């Protein structure tokens, strides 16, 4: 599998991963995060198909077709990695042994609701492990493009798609900024625009966002 093109939303701010030891990478854009772990951040990446210790994506000369992640992309394994069954992997997830879950989304609501597994009327292979992951008491980080096809909002006042989990999202990272959610606070608590992408204005973020939010002061650049 060729090395995917980098995305700004995969350049994870260090605060996303501290303090954590085990981090699950979901299918799609989140898998690219393995290429952007800062050298001073010591974490172990988990894939729900049964791998602990994911490395960066392989170069053309070291691709092993038998070493894949949950999205069936070829990957590398770091020294000290371990392989195990899917049942053991989900025991780790359901037992709350994963510290951070990084996954994609179709919609995220103002209160932290997450919809990421189905668009009604379209074929879907299954819900995957997302429901287990967001219910596992881990820190849930969504990495996604800010807008859907046609310029539709993905950050919305309330989800119109079937939920994966209610009030489960802690952080959303897009190419425009970083939003923090208080999933354990009051139900009407507003997300905070905690960081903004270089060259992007708050007005541009508001125009591309279908929910209310407050702006951190000061507002650092991603």
Steps between C-alpha positions, in 0.01 A plus 500: 500500500655837403584746770188723541530873438531694826207698632526803731249341736743213561764731640390425852564769760705344783222586746280247317722211609614605848475320733440171320664163449275312260330668203255335258502623140171472312456425131571770241656837580594409862738227379722771350574626852761223535725701267477817709569396859750753643832334593465603865154340535532138613177316432393158371254490211233230496301360208175321582581206271762393756822701491671702772797703383414647158785683326496746209359398164753292302709628214476321166800277579376364835131426436380175659154404369437290813544793738185711487286724719124486552449686172705236312782746433854366517690630803825448687552374855729662755747304710312329783170478310255222578239319292181348640147404408218743432320369809798589719519838331139577586553374854768765528262764360195400703712467813593871473869430436518738201578855609418689179278413203560688175228453239320669214147640494210582272358744755590632845238691696541802723451283811759240396267247333675295229360355178753309293373158399217532246320727257146353474431362154865437418666160521708441810707193585437538871548738789853379573646559844413868538212443743722289726781755483291807587333312787834386644564808717795603282570855386325529160670712235340552157719584202306597189461751219309805621230481231328211322452478125303794365616720786261344752576549867644208697520694826130550568255613767356147518572185301251402232671164441474194729725541802807295575505640851334777702725769652819304442728742310782680684676667209456562125796579275439628146707688245352824641543457873477301822175490700478376859173361643396463864317168480476471878383855559159665457303380197487855363873564535642639175809356329815711510704587193831425672740537206472640149682407181756742354346746257142427613282761671240442770233639263596236241471229764156628606377502141612138451355380832136414564514527879566770755838514671708729714851612412796444730681813614782498412440288189821316403585388147506128422 
